[in-house]
Amino acid sequence: MLKPLGERVIIEVAKEEEKTVSGIVLPGSAQEKPQTGSIIAVGEGRILENGSKIDLSVKVGDTVLFEKYTGTEVKYEGKEFLVLNERDIIAIVE
């Protein structure tokens, strides 16, 4: 599995099928980019200038809301993931 470094997290982005009000399924190119996903791996945290470490506020298994156009999309073992910094996460979905 992938292990992110520092304050990065790896997210499995939620795949949502979008339909119009009349029930027409939109193709992938016409859909909005998803902004939610489940965290599958977290880095060790941010290291400050004085050498101390701050743990991340999210953990594996959290469902999060993140900024729309952020992160790096990667493919690993046939699956697509999003790698982003913790600061790009807006909220934890409860």
Beta strands, then each sheet from edge to edge (+ up, - down):
strand 1: 8-13
strand 2: 36-42
strand 3: 46-47
strand 4: 53-54
strand 5: 63-66
strand 6: 72-76
strand 7: 79-85
strand 8: 89-93
sheet 1: 6+ 7- 1+ 2- 5+ 8-
sheet 2: 3+ 4-
end
